[in-house]
């Protein structure tokens, strides 16, 4: 398959330099910026000098999307690029037209035939007879098969260069961040790692950056697909002794891995993002609000509605601390805690968004087992009230009362927050526990629930619409 994406531009004073007849292998000096959506910015420095004027290169570049090819060197312009991809069977057979090749019919059984044409298939045997179907599995001569994409690239240089710098965007590599938090009382030890997985790109000893942020996508790559075959292998890299470098570029954050990586399809590689750090952690029990728009829960009679008691953990990230001074890429946080025999147990898992430096990480690990809650609506009234201004339609006021019973089967007391939220004009008119307004839409009632006991909250809200 052949694609020409950058039109040839004539240069009056161009000097045409035939660089090489054989393809140049781009195996050294590779740098990759990997995005979580699969895009990769590939930067390659080819040890091929450029002369002032026109230069012609034939390069072997894996995963090249020719529409994105350019040179980061401002003195160099890529004026045209023609890419030929690895040879598929039908193209190899077309190249073999007029040649006599061998076909495998069974183990130890081969036959020779001359390829007359491919579509429709016609093959001439040694006795002159023609076969109208392929006689077996063809053995293609190596010179007819292209194993790597080859790009014929025309480059204009305004001055001599000792090497050639190229960059392009391709697909086929993803990364994800995972964090392990070992919780012990009010302290937690946290480590982070990035796992890079290549579906199609292969490179040896590449300098790798991971890019975190919201990066728009305007086009899809137009290149041959790659189907991964076989089982996935896994390879883990031990925690790096040096710290991962980080910097802001535009509105994204770029994380430079401390060691070079070799990538091959189907082999995930995991490397530490930062040395493990200790920080403060706060556990919360939260009963979420269920107040609907008009204050009606929808229960039948005085039946109680069981509501979940969520478990939340907040990890402190103060400025000036090893853990707080670094932005965190979005990813998965796994929460662990040791049992009485010091065996760590997974107690929760959550996702976090990209988190700037100094911002605490707050995640929900799941629902509580020993702390439960039930809510019942004890009163409901709906009435018409005068309009806010003359000529405006009449308004409606809903008054609803609730009772929340929280039970604690633990051997220690628990603090539980009952939260109620609602948009629009609403207020808490009375409550058995002081109401703390967290925002214009959310109010918190904090209950202290004794070990093996219960605590009851009653409150009344008014909603106007």
C-alpha positions as CSV (number, residue, x, y, z in Angstrom):
1,X,0.0,0.0,0.0
2,X,1.3,3.4,-0.9
3,X,0.5,6.8,0.6
4,X,1.9,10.2,-0.4
5,X,0.8,12.8,2.1
6,X,3.1,15.8,1.6
7,X,3.3,17.2,-1.8
8,X,6.7,17.7,-3.5
9,X,7.8,21.3,-3.4
10,X,10.4,22.4,-5.8
11,X,13.4,24.4,-4.6
12,X,15.3,26.5,-7.1
13,X,18.7,26.1,-5.5
14,X,18.1,22.6,-4.2
15,X,21.0,20.2,-4.1
16,X,19.8,16.6,-4.5
17,X,21.8,14.3,-2.3
18,X,21.2,10.5,-2.7
19,X,21.7,9.5,0.9
20,X,21.4,5.7,0.7
21,X,19.9,3.1,-1.4
22,X,19.4,0.7,1.5
23,X,16.9,1.7,4.2
24,X,18.2,3.3,7.4
25,X,17.2,1.4,10.6
26,X,15.9,3.8,13.3
27,X,16.9,1.8,16.4
28,X,18.9,4.4,18.4
29,X,18.1,7.7,20.0
30,X,14.3,7.2,20.3
31,X,12.2,9.3,22.6
32,X,8.5,8.6,23.2
33,X,5.7,10.7,24.7
34,X,2.8,8.3,25.6
35,X,-0.8,9.4,26.1
36,X,-3.4,7.3,28.0
37,X,-5.6,7.2,24.9
38,X,-3.1,5.3,22.9
39,X,-1.4,8.1,21.0
40,X,2.4,8.3,21.0
41,X,4.6,11.2,19.9
42,X,7.7,9.5,18.5
43,X,11.0,11.5,18.3
44,X,13.9,9.9,16.5
45,X,17.4,11.2,15.9
46,X,18.9,9.4,12.9
47,X,22.7,9.4,12.7
48,X,22.5,10.6,9.1
49,X,24.0,13.9,8.3
50,X,22.1,16.4,6.1
51,X,23.6,18.7,3.6
52,X,22.3,22.1,2.8
53,X,19.6,21.8,0.2
54,X,17.6,18.7,-0.8
55,X,18.3,15.3,0.8
56,X,16.6,12.0,0.0
57,X,16.3,9.3,2.7
58,X,14.9,5.9,2.8
59,X,14.0,5.0,6.4
60,X,12.5,2.0,8.2
61,X,10.1,3.4,10.7
62,X,7.7,1.2,12.6
63,X,4.2,2.5,13.1
64,X,4.7,5.6,11.0
65,X,1.6,7.8,10.3
66,X,3.0,9.8,7.4
67,X,0.5,12.6,7.7
68,X,2.1,13.6,11.0
69,X,5.7,13.4,10.0
70,X,7.8,16.5,10.5
71,X,11.2,17.7,11.9
72,X,11.5,19.5,15.2
73,X,14.6,21.1,13.8
74,X,13.4,24.5,12.5
75,X,16.2,24.5,9.9
76,X,14.8,21.3,8.3
77,X,11.5,20.8,6.3
78,X,10.0,17.5,5.3
79,X,8.8,18.2,1.8
80,X,7.5,14.8,0.8
81,X,7.0,11.3,2.3
82,X,6.0,8.1,0.6
83,X,5.3,5.1,2.9
84,X,5.1,1.5,1.9
85,X,3.9,-0.8,4.7
86,X,4.9,-4.5,5.4
87,X,4.0,-6.7,2.5
88,X,0.6,-8.6,2.8
89,X,0.1,-11.9,1.0
90,X,-1.8,-10.6,-2.0
91,X,0.9,-8.0,-2.7
92,X,3.7,-10.5,-2.3
93,X,1.9,-12.8,-4.8
94,X,1.4,-10.0,-7.2
95,X,5.1,-9.4,-7.1
96,X,5.7,-13.0,-7.8
97,X,3.8,-13.0,-11.1
98,X,5.9,-14.6,-13.8
99,X,8.1,-16.4,-11.2
100,X,8.1,-20.1,-10.3
101,X,7.8,-20.6,-6.6
102,X,7.1,-23.5,-4.3
103,X,3.9,-24.3,-2.5
104,X,3.5,-26.5,0.6
105,X,0.6,-28.9,0.3
106,X,1.4,-31.1,3.3
107,X,4.3,-31.9,5.5
108,X,7.1,-33.0,3.2
109,X,5.0,-32.4,0.1
110,X,5.7,-29.4,-2.0
111,X,4.9,-28.5,-5.6
112,X,6.3,-25.8,-7.9
113,X,4.2,-23.6,-10.1
114,X,4.6,-20.4,-12.0
115,X,2.3,-17.5,-10.9
116,X,0.4,-16.4,-14.0
117,X,-2.0,-14.1,-12.2
118,X,-3.4,-13.6,-8.7
119,X,-7.0,-12.4,-9.3
120,X,-8.5,-14.6,-10.6
121,X,-5.8,-17.2,-9.5
122,X,-3.9,-18.9,-12.3
123,X,-0.9,-21.1,-11.8
124,X,1.1,-23.0,-14.5
125,X,2.5,-26.4,-13.6
126,X,5.7,-27.8,-15.1
127,X,3.7,-29.8,-17.7
128,X,1.9,-26.7,-19.0
129,X,-1.4,-27.4,-17.3
130,X,-3.1,-24.5,-15.4
131,X,-4.5,-24.6,-11.8
132,X,-7.3,-22.1,-11.2
133,X,-6.8,-22.2,-7.4
134,X,-3.7,-21.8,-5.2
135,X,-2.0,-25.2,-5.1
136,X,-0.9,-24.8,-1.4
137,X,0.8,-22.4,1.1
138,X,3.2,-20.3,-0.9
139,X,6.8,-20.0,0.0
140,X,7.6,-16.4,-0.9
141,X,11.1,-15.4,-1.8
142,X,12.6,-13.0,0.8
143,X,13.3,-10.3,-1.7
144,X,9.6,-10.0,-2.5
145,X,8.6,-9.3,1.1
146,X,9.0,-6.0,3.0
147,X,9.0,-6.7,6.8
148,X,9.1,-3.1,8.0
149,X,7.4,0.0,6.8
150,X,9.7,2.0,4.5
151,X,9.4,5.7,4.1
152,X,11.0,7.6,1.2
153,X,11.5,11.1,2.6
154,X,12.6,14.2,0.9
155,X,14.1,16.8,3.3
156,X,15.2,20.4,2.6
157,X,17.8,21.8,5.0
158,X,18.8,25.5,5.2
159,X,22.2,24.5,6.5
160,X,24.3,21.4,7.2
161,X,23.2,19.1,10.0
162,X,25.2,16.4,11.7
163,X,22.1,14.3,12.3
164,X,18.4,14.1,11.2
165,X,15.6,14.8,13.8
166,X,12.2,13.5,13.0
167,X,8.9,13.3,14.9
168,X,5.5,11.9,14.2
169,X,2.3,10.7,16.0
170,X,1.4,7.1,16.0
171,X,-0.9,4.7,17.9
172,X,-0.5,1.5,19.8
173,X,0.9,2.2,23.2
174,X,-1.1,3.0,26.4
175,X,-0.3,3.6,30.0
176,X,-2.1,3.7,33.3
177,X,-1.2,4.8,36.8
178,X,-1.8,2.6,39.9
179,X,-1.3,3.5,43.5
180,X,-1.1,1.3,46.5
181,X,-2.0,2.8,49.9
182,X,-1.2,0.7,53.0
183,X,-3.3,2.2,55.8
184,X,-2.3,1.9,59.4
185,X,-4.4,4.1,61.8
186,X,-4.0,7.8,60.9
187,X,-1.0,7.2,58.6
188,X,-0.7,5.6,55.2
189,X,2.3,4.6,53.1
190,X,1.7,5.2,49.4
191,X,3.6,4.1,46.3
192,X,2.7,4.7,42.7
193,X,3.6,3.0,39.4
194,X,3.0,3.4,35.7
195,X,2.3,0.4,33.4
196,X,3.1,0.9,29.8
197,X,1.6,-1.6,27.3
198,X,2.4,-1.7,23.6
199,X,-0.1,-3.2,21.3
200,X,1.9,-2.7,18.1
201,X,5.0,-0.5,18.6
202,X,8.4,-2.1,19.2
203,X,11.4,-0.1,20.3
204,X,14.7,-0.8,22.1
205,X,15.9,1.4,25.0
206,X,13.6,4.4,24.5
207,X,13.5,7.6,26.6
208,X,9.9,7.6,27.8
209,X,7.6,10.4,29.0
210,X,4.0,9.9,30.2
211,X,1.6,12.7,29.4
212,X,-1.3,13.3,31.7
213,X,-4.1,15.7,30.9
214,X,-7.1,16.3,28.6
215,X,-5.7,16.4,25.1
216,X,-8.2,16.7,22.3
217,X,-8.2,14.3,19.3
218,X,-9.1,15.7,15.9
219,X,-8.2,12.8,13.6
220,X,-7.7,9.1,13.6
221,X,-4.5,7.6,12.4
222,X,-4.7,6.1,8.9
223,X,-2.4,3.1,8.9
224,X,-2.6,-0.6,8.8
225,X,-4.0,-2.2,11.9
226,X,-2.1,-4.7,14.1
227,X,-3.8,-7.7,15.7
228,X,-2.0,-8.9,18.8
229,X,-1.6,-12.7,18.7
230,X,-0.8,-15.1,21.6
231,X,-0.8,-14.7,25.3
232,X,0.1,-11.5,27.1
233,X,3.4,-11.5,28.9
234,X,4.3,-9.3,31.8
235,X,7.5,-7.7,33.0
236,X,7.9,-5.6,36.1
237,X,10.7,-3.1,36.7
238,X,11.8,-2.7,40.3
239,X,11.2,0.7,42.0
240,X,13.6,3.2,40.6
241,X,16.3,4.6,42.8
242,X,15.9,8.1,41.2
243,X,12.7,10.2,41.2
244,X,10.5,10.5,38.2
245,X,10.9,13.9,36.6
246,X,7.7,16.0,36.1
247,X,7.0,19.3,34.4
248,X,4.0,21.3,33.1
249,X,3.8,21.7,29.3
250,X,0.9,23.7,28.1
251,X,-2.1,22.5,30.2
252,X,-0.7,18.9,30.5
253,X,1.8,17.4,32.8
254,X,4.7,15.4,31.5
255,X,6.3,12.6,33.6
256,X,9.8,11.5,32.5
257,X,10.6,8.0,33.5
258,X,13.9,7.7,35.3
259,X,15.1,4.8,33.2
260,X,14.9,3.9,29.5
261,X,12.3,1.3,28.5
262,X,12.3,-1.4,25.8
263,X,8.8,-2.0,24.4
264,X,7.5,-5.0,22.5
265,X,3.9,-5.9,21.6
266,X,2.0,-7.7,24.3
267,X,4.5,-7.1,27.1
268,X,3.4,-4.7,29.8
269,X,6.3,-2.9,31.6
270,X,5.7,-1.4,35.0
271,X,8.0,1.2,36.5
272,X,7.8,3.2,39.8
273,X,6.5,6.8,39.6
274,X,8.0,7.9,42.8
275,X,9.6,6.5,46.0
276,X,7.0,5.4,48.6
277,X,5.9,8.2,50.9
278,X,4.1,8.4,54.3
279,X,1.2,10.8,54.8
280,X,-1.8,11.4,57.1
281,X,-5.1,9.7,56.3
282,X,-8.6,10.4,57.6
283,X,-11.5,7.8,57.4
284,X,-15.1,9.0,57.1
285,X,-18.4,7.2,57.2
286,X,-21.0,9.0,55.1
287,X,-24.8,8.4,54.7
288,X,-25.6,10.0,51.3
289,X,-28.6,12.2,50.8
290,X,-31.7,11.0,49.0
291,X,-33.8,14.2,49.1
292,X,-35.7,14.3,45.7
293,X,-36.7,17.5,43.9
294,X,-40.0,18.0,45.8
295,X,-38.9,16.4,49.1
296,X,-40.8,13.1,48.6
297,X,-38.9,9.9,49.2
298,X,-41.5,7.7,47.6
299,X,-41.9,5.2,50.5
300,X,-45.1,3.4,51.4
301,X,-46.5,4.2,54.9
302,X,-43.8,4.5,57.6
303,X,-41.5,1.8,56.1
304,X,-37.8,2.4,56.6
305,X,-35.4,2.6,53.7
306,X,-32.0,1.0,54.1
307,X,-29.4,3.4,52.8
308,X,-25.7,2.5,52.3
309,X,-23.0,3.9,54.6
310,X,-20.1,4.9,52.4
311,X,-16.5,4.6,53.5
312,X,-14.2,7.4,52.4
313,X,-10.5,8.0,52.9
314,X,-8.8,11.4,52.5
315,X,-5.0,11.3,52.0
316,X,-3.3,14.6,53.0
317,X,-1.0,16.2,50.4
318,X,0.3,19.4,52.1
319,X,2.8,21.6,50.2
320,X,6.4,21.0,51.4
321,X,5.9,17.3,51.8
322,X,7.4,14.6,49.5
323,X,3.9,13.3,48.6
324,X,2.2,16.7,48.4
325,X,4.6,18.5,46.1
326,X,4.1,16.3,43.1
327,X,1.0,16.2,40.8
328,X,-0.5,12.8,40.4
329,X,-1.6,11.3,37.1
330,X,-5.2,10.0,37.1
331,X,-5.4,6.3,37.8
332,X,-6.5,3.6,40.2
333,X,-5.9,3.7,43.9
334,X,-5.9,0.4,45.8
335,X,-6.3,0.5,49.5
336,X,-4.7,-2.2,51.8
337,X,-4.8,-2.8,55.5
338,X,-3.0,-5.5,57.6
339,X,-5.1,-8.0,59.5
340,X,-4.2,-9.3,63.0
341,X,-1.6,-11.6,61.4
342,X,0.1,-8.8,59.5
343,X,-1.3,-10.0,56.2
344,X,-2.3,-7.1,53.9
345,X,-5.9,-7.3,52.7
346,X,-7.4,-5.3,49.9
347,X,-10.1,-3.1,51.5
348,X,-11.1,-0.8,48.6
349,X,-10.4,0.4,45.1
350,X,-11.2,3.7,43.4
351,X,-10.2,5.9,40.6
352,X,-8.8,9.4,40.8
353,X,-8.6,12.2,38.3
354,X,-5.4,14.0,37.5
355,X,-4.6,15.7,40.8
356,X,-2.5,18.9,41.1
357,X,0.2,19.3,43.7
358,X,-1.1,20.2,47.2
359,X,-4.6,18.9,46.6
360,X,-5.8,16.1,48.9
361,X,-6.8,12.8,47.4
362,X,-10.3,11.7,48.6
363,X,-11.6,8.3,47.5
364,X,-14.5,6.0,48.3
365,X,-13.4,2.5,49.2
366,X,-16.9,0.9,49.3
367,X,-19.7,0.6,51.8
368,X,-19.4,-0.2,55.5
369,X,-20.2,-3.7,56.8
370,X,-20.6,-3.0,60.6
371,X,-22.1,0.5,60.3
372,X,-25.6,0.6,58.8
373,X,-28.4,3.2,58.4
374,X,-32.1,3.4,57.8
375,X,-34.1,6.5,56.7
376,X,-37.8,7.0,57.0
377,X,-39.9,10.0,56.0
378,X,-42.0,11.0,59.0
379,X,-44.0,13.9,57.5
380,X,-44.8,15.5,54.2
381,X,-46.8,18.7,53.3
382,X,-47.2,20.6,50.0
383,X,-48.7,24.1,49.9
384,X,-49.1,27.0,47.5
385,X,-47.4,30.3,48.5
386,X,-47.7,33.8,47.0
387,X,-45.4,34.7,44.1
388,X,-42.1,36.4,44.7
389,X,-43.2,39.4,42.6
390,X,-46.5,40.7,41.4
391,X,-47.5,39.2,38.1
392,X,-45.3,36.1,38.7
393,X,-46.9,32.6,39.0
394,X,-47.6,31.2,42.4
395,X,-45.0,29.1,44.1
396,X,-45.0,25.8,45.8
397,X,-43.5,24.9,49.2
398,X,-42.8,21.4,50.3
399,X,-42.0,20.6,53.9
400,X,-40.6,17.1,54.6
401,X,-39.4,15.5,57.8
402,X,-37.0,12.6,58.1
403,X,-35.6,10.2,60.7
404,X,-32.2,8.5,60.1
405,X,-31.2,5.7,62.5
406,X,-27.5,4.7,62.4
407,X,-26.4,1.4,64.0
408,X,-22.8,0.6,64.9
409,X,-21.8,-3.1,65.4
410,X,-18.1,-2.2,65.9
411,X,-16.3,-2.5,69.2
412,X,-15.3,1.2,69.0
413,X,-17.4,4.3,68.6
414,X,-17.9,5.7,65.1
415,X,-18.5,9.2,63.7
416,X,-21.0,9.2,60.8
417,X,-21.9,12.1,58.6
418,X,-25.4,12.2,57.2
419,X,-25.4,14.4,54.2
420,X,-28.4,16.0,52.4
421,X,-28.2,17.8,49.1
422,X,-30.7,19.6,46.9
423,X,-30.5,22.2,44.2
424,X,-32.6,25.4,44.2
425,X,-34.1,27.2,47.2
426,X,-34.2,25.0,50.3
427,X,-33.3,25.1,54.0
428,X,-33.2,23.0,57.1
429,X,-35.9,24.3,59.5
430,X,-35.1,22.1,62.5
431,X,-32.9,19.2,63.4
432,X,-31.9,17.1,66.4
433,X,-28.2,17.5,65.5
434,X,-26.7,20.9,64.4
435,X,-26.9,21.3,60.6
436,X,-23.6,22.3,59.0
437,X,-23.9,24.0,55.6
438,X,-21.1,22.7,53.4
439,X,-22.2,24.6,50.3
440,X,-25.3,26.1,48.6
441,X,-26.5,22.5,47.8
442,X,-25.2,20.3,50.7
443,X,-25.7,20.2,54.4
444,X,-24.0,17.8,56.9
445,X,-25.3,16.3,60.2
446,X,-22.5,14.7,62.2
447,X,-23.5,11.9,64.5
448,X,-21.4,10.1,67.2
449,X,-22.5,6.5,67.3
450,X,-21.4,4.5,70.3
451,X,-19.9,1.0,70.0
452,X,-22.6,-1.6,69.7
453,X,-25.2,1.1,69.8
454,X,-27.4,3.5,67.7
455,X,-27.8,7.2,67.1
456,X,-30.9,8.8,65.7
457,X,-31.1,12.0,63.6
458,X,-34.4,13.9,62.9
459,X,-34.6,16.9,60.6
460,X,-37.1,18.9,58.6
461,X,-36.4,20.7,55.3
462,X,-38.4,23.1,53.2
463,X,-38.1,23.3,49.5
464,X,-39.6,26.1,47.4
465,X,-40.1,26.0,43.6
